[in-house]
Amino acid sequence: MQFSTKTRYGARALVELACAWPDRTVSVREMALGQRISHKYLGQIMSALKAAGMIKAVRGVHGGYELARPPAEITLGQIFRILEGSAAPVECVDKPGSCQLEPICPTHDSWIQVKDAIEGVLDSTTLQDLARRKRSKAAAAGLTYQI
């Protein structure tokens, strides 16, 4: 299973906002340049996150985006569900009864475990955790990040 670029880029952009929290906003252009992401594509992702209430747009000279809640209150799981949907690897996990073989399927329980494991990791990882991890990795690499 691979996550889409939408989810990967969205998570990276939100980490940028978490690193700037609560002092300042970050423009799409800044995030796109810093993350080497297409400005237009990132704009579409940010629109979806804004529509879901994950981020807020701030107008004006120092405008841009900011998180709608503190980074400690936003999980990768929330981001994933907004941008990707379900983590179920097969349809029958989310739609019981959609497969005639479900009652006797030897793999059905494993697919449920896969979904639960993925959601466990995503739901236990916050943007605050990722911002902390980013700073730590940058320090270890001798890099400085400025937005």
N, CA and C atoms as an extended XYZ file, in Angstrom:
441
Properties=species:S:1:pos:R:3:atomname:S:1:resname:S:1:resid:I:1 pbc="F F F"
N         0.845       -1.179        0.000 N   MET     1
C         0.000        0.000        0.000 CA  MET     1
C         0.890        1.242        0.000 C   MET     1
N         0.614        2.151       -0.883 N   GLN     2
C         1.348        3.408       -0.928 CA  GLN     2
C         0.383        4.556       -0.734 C   GLN     2
N         0.806        5.534        0.048 N   PHE     3
C        -0.007        6.731        0.216 CA  PHE     3
C         0.160        7.595       -1.029 C   PHE     3
N        -0.878        8.317       -1.368 N   SER     4
C        -0.827        9.190       -2.544 CA  SER     4
C         0.086       10.389       -2.282 C   SER     4
N         0.491       11.035       -3.377 N   THR     5
C         1.290       12.257       -3.222 CA  THR     5
C         0.474       13.320       -2.495 C   THR     5
N        -0.830       13.313       -2.685 N   LYS     6
C        -1.685       14.292       -2.012 CA  LYS     6
C        -1.511       14.189       -0.493 C   LYS     6
N        -1.537       12.983        0.028 N   THR     7
C        -1.391       12.782        1.465 CA  THR     7
C         0.031       13.092        1.926 C   THR     7
N         1.018       12.637        1.187 N   ARG     8
C         2.408       12.891        1.581 CA  ARG     8
C         2.716       14.385        1.556 C   ARG     8
N         2.310       15.071        0.490 N   TYR     9
C         2.573       16.501        0.387 CA  TYR     9
C         1.761       17.285        1.421 C   TYR     9
N         0.537       16.883        1.633 N   GLY    10
C        -0.303       17.552        2.626 CA  GLY    10
C         0.295       17.453        4.017 C   GLY    10
N         0.778       16.276        4.364 N   ALA    11
C         1.400       16.094        5.679 CA  ALA    11
C         2.658       16.947        5.807 C   ALA    11
N         3.481       16.965        4.770 N   ARG    12
C         4.706       17.776        4.816 CA  ARG    12
C         4.388       19.265        4.942 C   ARG    12
N         3.367       19.714        4.232 N   ALA    13
C         2.980       21.131        4.324 CA  ALA    13
C         2.476       21.457        5.731 C   ALA    13
N         1.710       20.557        6.310 N   LEU    14
C         1.194       20.812        7.656 CA  LEU    14
C         2.307       20.780        8.697 C   LEU    14
N         3.340       20.003        8.469 N   VAL    15
C         4.498       20.036        9.366 CA  VAL    15
C         5.150       21.416        9.301 C   VAL    15
N         5.220       22.001        8.094 N   GLU    16
C         5.755       23.367        7.961 CA  GLU    16
C         4.922       24.345        8.789 C   GLU    16
N         3.602       24.198        8.728 N   LEU    17
C         2.736       25.081        9.514 CA  LEU    17
C         2.914       24.827       11.010 C   LEU    17
N         3.122       23.571       11.384 N   ALA    18
C         3.340       23.246       12.796 CA  ALA    18
C         4.638       23.873       13.297 C   ALA    18
N         5.660       23.887       12.453 N   CYS    19
C         6.942       24.504       12.847 CA  CYS    19
C         6.810       26.014       13.002 C   CYS    19
N         5.895       26.613       12.270 N   ALA    20
C         5.682       28.065       12.353 CA  ALA    20
C         4.675       28.441       13.443 C   ALA    20
N         3.958       27.468       13.953 N   TRP    21
C         2.900       27.689       14.954 CA  TRP    21
C         3.493       28.248       16.229 C   TRP    21
N         2.910       29.159       16.944 N   PRO    22
C         1.758       29.979       16.607 CA  PRO    22
C         2.171       31.364       16.127 C   PRO    22
N         3.443       31.516       15.837 N   ASP    23
C         4.000       32.844       15.596 CA  ASP    23
C         3.671       33.464       14.243 C   ASP    23
N         3.511       32.621       13.217 N   ARG    24
C         3.316       33.229       11.909 CA  ARG    24
C         2.626       32.290       10.927 C   ARG    24
N         2.171       32.911        9.858 N   THR    25
C         1.551       32.149        8.774 CA  THR    25
C         2.616       31.793        7.744 C   THR    25
N         2.273       30.858        6.875 N   VAL    26
C         3.198       30.442        5.830 CA  VAL    26
C         2.418       30.419        4.513 C   VAL    26
N         2.981       31.001        3.494 N   SER    27
C         2.304       31.032        2.193 CA  SER    27
C         2.482       29.695        1.470 C   SER    27
N         1.590       29.425        0.551 N   VAL    28
C         1.689       28.212       -0.267 CA  VAL    28
C         2.989       28.239       -1.051 C   VAL    28
N         3.339       29.396       -1.564 N   ARG    29
C         4.574       29.517       -2.342 CA  ARG    29
C         5.794       29.128       -1.493 C   ARG    29
N         5.847       29.609       -0.248 N   GLU    30
C         6.965       29.263        0.637 CA  GLU    30
C         7.029       27.757        0.884 C   GLU    30
N         5.867       27.183        1.193 N   MET    31
C         5.826       25.743        1.457 CA  MET    31
C         6.231       24.956        0.217 C   MET    31
N         5.727       25.360       -0.924 N   ALA    32
C         6.022       24.654       -2.175 CA  ALA    32
C         7.518       24.704       -2.474 C   ALA    32
N         8.126       25.858       -2.319 N   LEU    33
C         9.561       25.989       -2.551 CA  LEU    33
C        10.358       25.163       -1.555 C   LEU    33
N        10.004       25.274       -0.277 N   GLY    34
C        10.725       24.557        0.772 CA  GLY    34
C        10.603       23.053        0.666 C   GLY    34
N         9.472       22.592        0.185 N   GLN    35
C         9.233       21.156        0.095 CA  GLN    35
C         9.425       20.597       -1.319 C   GLN    35
N         9.760       21.474       -2.263 N   ARG    36
C         9.950       21.074       -3.668 CA  ARG    36
C         8.694       20.405       -4.220 C   ARG    36
N         7.579       21.097       -4.008 N   ILE    37
C         6.269       20.630       -4.438 CA  ILE    37
C         5.704       21.641       -5.426 C   ILE    37
N         4.935       21.187       -6.370 N   SER    38
C         4.273       22.083       -7.305 CA  SER    38
C         3.356       23.057       -6.553 C   SER    38
N         3.512       24.338       -6.823 N   HIS    39
C         2.718       25.381       -6.172 CA  HIS    39
C         1.228       25.168       -6.414 C   HIS    39
N         0.858       24.868       -7.649 N   LYS    40
C        -0.555       24.673       -7.993 CA  LYS    40
C        -1.140       23.447       -7.301 C   LYS    40
N        -0.409       22.355       -7.324 N   TYR    41
C        -0.887       21.127       -6.700 CA  TYR    41
C        -1.032       21.317       -5.196 C   TYR    41
N        -0.044       21.962       -4.576 N   LEU    42
C        -0.120       22.209       -3.143 CA  LEU    42
C        -1.297       23.120       -2.821 C   LEU    42
N        -1.573       24.077       -3.663 N   GLY    43
C        -2.733       24.952       -3.462 CA  GLY    43
C        -4.032       24.168       -3.420 C   GLY    43
N        -4.157       23.171       -4.286 N   GLN    44
C        -5.351       22.320       -4.285 CA  GLN    44
C        -5.453       21.513       -2.987 C   GLN    44
N        -4.335       21.012       -2.535 N   ILE    45
C        -4.315       20.240       -1.290 CA  ILE    45
C        -4.700       21.135       -0.123 C   ILE    45
N        -4.148       22.352       -0.097 N   MET    46
C        -4.447       23.276        0.997 CA  MET    46
C        -5.925       23.659        0.983 C   MET    46
N        -6.510       23.777       -0.184 N   SER    47
C        -7.946       24.072       -0.281 CA  SER    47
C        -8.766       22.965        0.360 C   SER    47
N        -8.389       21.718        0.118 N   ALA    48
C        -9.099       20.589        0.728 CA  ALA    48
C        -8.941       20.588        2.241 C   ALA    48
N        -7.749       20.898        2.721 N   LEU    49
C        -7.510       20.945        4.167 CA  LEU    49
C        -8.265       22.106        4.816 C   LEU    49
N        -8.356       23.216        4.108 N   LYS    50
C        -9.108       24.375        4.605 CA  LYS    50
C       -10.595       24.044        4.661 C   LYS    50
N       -11.118       23.419        3.623 N   ALA    51
C       -12.541       23.053        3.586 CA  ALA    51
C       -12.891       22.099        4.720 C   ALA    51
N       -11.936       21.279        5.130 N   ALA    52
C       -12.160       20.328        6.216 CA  ALA    52
C       -11.949       20.958        7.593 C   ALA    52
N       -11.521       22.226        7.636 N   GLY    53
C       -11.318       22.906        8.913 CA  GLY    53
C        -9.991       22.627        9.584 C   GLY    53
N        -9.054       22.036        8.861 N   MET    54
C        -7.743       21.717        9.421 CA  MET    54
C        -6.841       22.947        9.498 C   MET    54
N        -6.997       23.862        8.531 N   ILE    55
C        -6.179       25.062        8.480 CA  ILE    55
C        -7.061       26.274        8.226 C   ILE    55
N        -6.480       27.445        8.460 N   LYS    56
C        -7.174       28.711        8.204 CA  LYS    56
C        -6.314       29.555        7.277 C   LYS    56
N        -6.974       30.288        6.405 N   ALA    57
C        -6.277       31.226        5.528 CA  ALA    57
C        -6.310       32.592        6.183 C   ALA    57
N        -5.186       33.280        6.124 N   VAL    58
C        -5.079       34.627        6.669 CA  VAL    58
C        -4.737       35.556        5.512 C   VAL    58
N        -5.531       36.576        5.328 N   ARG    59
C        -5.310       37.522        4.229 CA  ARG    59
C        -4.389       38.641        4.677 C   ARG    59
N        -3.868       39.356        3.699 N   GLY    60
C        -3.065       40.529        3.999 CA  GLY    60
C        -1.612       40.358        3.623 C   GLY    60
N        -0.841       41.376        3.957 N   VAL    61
C         0.574       41.414        3.609 CA  VAL    61
C         1.327       40.222        4.199 C   VAL    61
N         0.992       39.875        5.422 N   HIS    62
C         1.655       38.747        6.084 CA  HIS    62
C         0.744       37.532        6.080 C   HIS    62
N        -0.067       37.427        5.052 N   GLY    63
C        -1.042       36.348        4.950 CA  GLY    63
C        -0.414       35.022        4.582 C   GLY    63
N        -1.246       34.039        4.613 N   GLY    64
C        -0.820       32.680        4.304 CA  GLY    64
C        -1.758       31.728        5.018 C   GLY    64
N        -1.235       30.610        5.417 N   TYR    65
C        -2.023       29.620        6.131 CA  TYR    65
C        -1.463       29.406        7.522 C   TYR    65
N        -2.362       29.003        8.411 N   GLU    66
C        -1.969       28.600        9.752 CA  GLU    66
C        -2.861       27.440       10.167 C   GLU    66
N        -2.402       26.675       11.134 N   LEU    67
C        -3.203       25.570       11.639 CA  LEU    67
C        -4.444       26.113       12.344 C   LEU    67
N        -5.539       25.393       12.247 N   ALA    68
C        -6.776       25.799       12.907 CA  ALA    68
C        -6.764       25.403       14.383 C   ALA    68
N        -5.904       24.453       14.737 N   ARG    69
C        -5.767       23.991       16.119 CA  ARG    69
C        -4.283       23.808       16.425 C   ARG    69
N        -3.927       23.695       17.692 N   PRO    70
C        -2.521       23.460       18.029 CA  PRO    70
C        -2.006       22.155       17.408 C   PRO    70
N        -0.725       22.103       17.062 N   PRO    71
C        -0.141       20.917       16.428 CA  PRO    71
C        -0.306       19.633       17.250 C   PRO    71
N        -0.357       19.762       18.560 N   ALA    72
C        -0.521       18.582       19.417 CA  ALA    72
C        -1.912       17.970       19.297 C   ALA    72
N        -2.840       18.700       18.715 N   GLU    73
C        -4.214       18.219       18.592 CA  GLU    73
C        -4.541       17.691       17.195 C   GLU    73
N        -3.565       17.698       16.311 N   ILE    74
C        -3.797       17.241       14.935 CA  ILE    74
C        -2.930       16.017       14.677 C   ILE    74
N        -3.576       14.928       14.256 N   THR    75
C        -2.837       13.689       14.001 CA  THR    75
C        -2.693       13.419       12.504 C   THR    75
N        -1.718       12.592       12.202 N   LEU    76
C        -1.556       12.142       10.824 CA  LEU    76
C        -2.801       11.382       10.367 C   LEU    76
N        -3.457       10.709       11.288 N   GLY    77
C        -4.676        9.988       10.953 CA  GLY    77
C        -5.767       10.915       10.455 C   GLY    77
N        -5.914       12.059       11.108 N   GLN    78
C        -6.921       13.041       10.675 CA  GLN    78
C        -6.586       13.542        9.271 C   GLN    78
N        -5.322       13.840        9.050 N   ILE    79
C        -4.882       14.327        7.741 CA  ILE    79
C        -5.137       13.248        6.686 C   ILE    79
N        -4.757       12.021        7.000 N   PHE    80
C        -4.938       10.909        6.072 CA  PHE    80
C        -6.413       10.749        5.687 C   PHE    80
N        -7.297       10.770        6.672 N   ARG    81
C        -8.716       10.562        6.377 CA  ARG    81
C        -9.298       11.693        5.535 C   ARG    81
N        -8.806       12.928        5.740 N   ILE    82
C        -9.279       14.051        4.926 CA  ILE    82
C        -8.828       13.895        3.478 C   ILE    82
N        -7.569       13.574        3.296 N   LEU    83
C        -6.996       13.562        1.951 CA  LEU    83
C        -7.085       12.215        1.230 C   LEU    83
N        -7.159       11.140        1.983 N   GLU    84
C        -7.099        9.804        1.384 CA  GLU    84
C        -8.389        9.017        1.569 C   GLU    84
N        -8.990        9.142        2.734 N   GLY    85
C       -10.160        8.324        3.045 CA  GLY    85
C        -9.789        7.233        4.018 C   GLY    85
N       -10.250        6.047        3.759 N   SER    86
C       -10.029        4.908        4.641 CA  SER    86
C        -8.656        4.289        4.430 C   SER    86
N        -8.129        3.691        5.499 N   ALA    87
C        -6.868        2.963        5.411 CA  ALA    87
C        -7.101        1.479        5.127 C   ALA    87
N        -8.335        1.106        4.909 N   ALA    88
C        -8.646       -0.299        4.638 CA  ALA    88
C        -7.996       -0.738        3.328 C   ALA    88
N        -7.273       -1.860        3.356 N   PRO    89
C        -6.617       -2.317        2.132 CA  PRO    89
C        -7.580       -2.969        1.136 C   PRO    89
N        -8.763       -3.368        1.607 N   VAL    90
C        -9.770       -3.981        0.740 CA  VAL    90
C       -11.152       -3.462        1.137 C   VAL    90
N       -12.059       -3.460        0.204 N   GLU    91
C       -13.390       -2.888        0.394 CA  GLU    91
C       -14.187       -3.549        1.507 C   GLU    91
N       -14.074       -4.861        1.656 N   CYS    92
C       -14.909       -5.581        2.616 CA  CYS    92
C       -14.639       -5.196        4.069 C   CYS    92
N       -13.491       -4.590        4.350 N   VAL    93
C       -13.189       -4.172        5.726 CA  VAL    93
C       -14.118       -3.041        6.151 C   VAL    93
N       -14.363       -2.101        5.251 N   ASP    94
C       -15.237       -0.969        5.564 CA  ASP    94
C       -16.697       -1.222        5.208 C   ASP    94
N       -16.932       -2.195        4.357 N   LYS    95
C       -18.302       -2.478        3.911 CA  LYS    95
C       -18.630       -3.951        4.135 C   LYS    95
N       -18.917       -4.298        5.394 N   PRO    96
C       -19.260       -5.695        5.671 CA  PRO    96
C       -20.431       -6.137        4.791 C   PRO    96
N       -20.331       -7.356        4.331 N   GLY    97
C       -21.377       -7.893        3.488 CA  GLY    97
C       -21.179       -7.614        2.009 C   GLY    97
N       -20.152       -6.856        1.660 N   SER    98
C       -19.923       -6.524        0.248 CA  SER    98
C       -19.324       -7.697       -0.521 C   SER    98
N       -18.843       -8.694        0.189 N   CYS    99
C       -18.249       -9.862       -0.446 CA  CYS    99
C       -18.951      -11.118        0.065 C   CYS    99
N       -19.358      -11.954       -0.842 N   GLN   100
C       -20.049      -13.191       -0.473 CA  GLN   100
C       -19.152      -14.157        0.292 C   GLN   100
N       -17.860      -14.043        0.083 N   LEU   101
C       -16.922      -14.968        0.728 CA  LEU   101
C       -16.473      -14.514        2.114 C   LEU   101
N       -16.885      -13.330        2.525 N   GLU   102
C       -16.427      -12.774        3.801 CA  GLU   102
C       -16.554      -13.748        4.979 C   GLU   102
N       -17.672      -14.432        5.146 N   PRO   103
C       -17.798      -15.329        6.314 CA  PRO   103
C       -16.770      -16.465        6.350 C   PRO   103
N       -16.252      -16.852        5.189 N   ILE   104
C       -15.294      -17.964        5.156 CA  ILE   104
C       -13.906      -17.538        4.674 C   ILE   104
N       -13.734      -16.259        4.420 N   CYS   105
C       -12.474      -15.750        3.857 CA  CYS   105
C       -11.340      -15.865        4.880 C   CYS   105
N       -10.268      -16.548        4.523 N   PRO   106
C        -9.159      -16.703        5.468 CA  PRO   106
C        -8.322      -15.431        5.646 C   PRO   106
N        -8.427      -14.473        4.727 N   THR   107
C        -7.600      -13.259        4.825 CA  THR   107
C        -8.345      -12.062        5.414 C   THR   107
N        -9.651      -12.145        5.536 N   HIS   108
C       -10.455      -10.999        5.985 CA  HIS   108
C        -9.961      -10.430        7.319 C   HIS   108
N        -9.730      -11.290        8.289 N   ASP   109
C        -9.268      -10.815        9.604 CA  ASP   109
C        -7.896      -10.139        9.514 C   ASP   109
N        -7.058      -10.630        8.614 N   SER   110
C        -5.735      -10.008        8.429 CA  SER   110
C        -5.877       -8.609        7.857 C   SER   110
N        -6.806       -8.413        6.926 N   TRP   111
C        -7.016       -7.073        6.353 CA  TRP   111
C        -7.507       -6.108        7.428 C   TRP   111
N        -8.314       -6.587        8.337 N   ILE   112
C        -8.763       -5.743        9.457 CA  ILE   112
C        -7.570       -5.363       10.329 C   ILE   112
N        -6.685       -6.324       10.588 N   GLN   113
C        -5.493       -6.046       11.394 CA  GLN   113
C        -4.577       -5.035       10.698 C   GLN   113
N        -4.455       -5.145        9.386 N   VAL   114
C        -3.633       -4.192        8.632 CA  VAL   114
C        -4.193       -2.788        8.801 C   VAL   114
N        -5.493       -2.637        8.611 N   LYS   115
C        -6.118       -1.318        8.763 CA  LYS   115
C        -5.905       -0.784       10.180 C   LYS   115
N        -6.137       -1.630       11.178 N   ASP   116
C        -5.978       -1.200       12.572 CA  ASP   116
C        -4.539       -0.781       12.875 C   ASP   116
N        -3.566       -1.515       12.321 N   ALA   117
C        -2.160       -1.180       12.557 CA  ALA   117
C        -1.799        0.163       11.928 C   ALA   117
N        -2.235        0.372       10.699 N   ILE   118
C        -1.959        1.642       10.015 CA  ILE   118
C        -2.596        2.796       10.785 C   ILE   118
N        -3.863        2.640       11.125 N   GLU   119
C        -4.559        3.706       11.861 CA  GLU   119
C        -3.928        3.941       13.230 C   GLU   119
N        -3.423        2.883       13.856 N   GLY   120
C        -2.764        3.043       15.157 CA  GLY   120
C        -1.565        3.962       15.080 C   GLY   120
N        -0.740        3.760       14.060 N   VAL   121
C         0.447        4.610       13.881 CA  VAL   121
C         0.024        6.032       13.523 C   VAL   121
N        -0.875        6.155       12.564 N   LEU   122
C        -1.296        7.487       12.114 CA  LEU   122
C        -1.989        8.274       13.231 C   LEU   122
N        -2.846        7.615       13.992 N   ASP   123
C        -3.596        8.307       15.043 CA  ASP   123
C        -2.763        8.617       16.278 C   ASP   123
N        -1.618        7.977       16.414 N   SER   124
C        -0.767        8.257       17.576 CA  SER   124
C         0.371        9.222       17.250 C   SER   124
N         0.422        9.710       16.028 N   THR   125
C         1.470       10.651       15.610 CA  THR   125
C         0.846       12.011       15.356 C   THR   125
N         1.292       13.020       16.121 N   THR   126
C         0.745       14.373       15.971 CA  THR   126
C         1.687       15.242       15.148 C   THR   126
N         1.154       16.358       14.694 N   LEU   127
C         2.006       17.325       13.993 CA  LEU   127
C         3.092       17.859       14.920 C   LEU   127
N         2.800       17.943       16.205 N   GLN   128
C         3.825       18.382       17.157 CA  GLN   128
C         4.972       17.365       17.173 C   GLN   128
N         4.653       16.074       17.159 N   ASP   129
C         5.685       15.038       17.107 CA  ASP   129
C         6.540       15.196       15.849 C   ASP   129
N         5.883       15.426       14.729 N   LEU   130
C         6.596       15.539       13.454 CA  LEU   130
C         7.427       16.812       13.384 C   LEU   130
N         6.924       17.912       13.936 N   ALA   131
C         7.697       19.159       13.961 CA  ALA   131
C         8.946       18.973       14.821 C   ALA   131
N         8.786       18.292       15.940 N   ARG   132
C         9.918       18.006       16.823 CA  ARG   132
C        10.935       17.118       16.093 C   ARG   132
N        10.429       16.123       15.381 N   ARG   133
C        11.293       15.207       14.628 CA  ARG   133
C        12.037       15.952       13.525 C   ARG   133
N        11.358       16.858       12.856 N   LYS   134
C        11.982       17.632       11.784 CA  LYS   134
C        13.130       18.485       12.330 C   LYS   134
N        12.872       19.158       13.445 N   ARG   135
C        13.924       19.994       14.049 CA  ARG   135
C        15.115       19.148       14.481 C   ARG   135
N        14.841       17.986       15.061 N   SER   136
C        15.901       17.096       15.519 CA  SER   136
C        16.735       16.588       14.350 C   SER   136
N        16.093       16.197       13.274 N   LYS   137
C        16.821       15.708       12.109 CA  LYS   137
C        17.631       16.826       11.457 C   LYS   137
N        17.059       18.014       11.425 N   ALA   138
C        17.776       19.149       10.840 CA  ALA   138
C        19.018       19.471       11.673 C   ALA   138
N        18.873       19.423       12.998 N   ALA   139
C        20.008       19.699       13.879 CA  ALA   139
C        21.096       18.628       13.710 C   ALA   139
N        20.661       17.379       13.611 N   ALA   140
C        21.620       16.296       13.444 CA  ALA   140
C        22.357       16.379       12.106 C   ALA   140
N        21.673       16.910       11.111 N   ALA   141
C        22.283       17.045        9.784 CA  ALA   141
C        23.045       18.359        9.635 C   ALA   141
N        22.990       19.195       10.663 N   GLY   142
C        23.659       20.479       10.599 CA  GLY   142
C        22.956       21.477        9.717 C   GLY   142
N        21.656       21.282        9.487 N   LEU   143
C        20.891       22.168        8.637 CA  LEU   143
C        20.033       23.098        9.471 C   LEU   143
N        19.702       24.233        8.906 N   THR   144
C        18.738       25.123        9.542 CA  THR   144
C        17.594       25.337        8.585 C   THR   144
N        16.396       25.349        9.106 N   TYR   145
C        15.223       25.574        8.295 CA  TYR   145
C        14.654       26.929        8.635 C   TYR   145
N        14.407       27.725        7.633 N   GLN   146
C        13.771       29.010        7.816 CA  GLN   146
C        12.680       29.147        6.783 C   GLN   146
N        11.556       29.645        7.247 N   ILE   147
C        10.436       29.862        6.338 CA  ILE   147
C        10.137       31.341        6.303 C   ILE   147
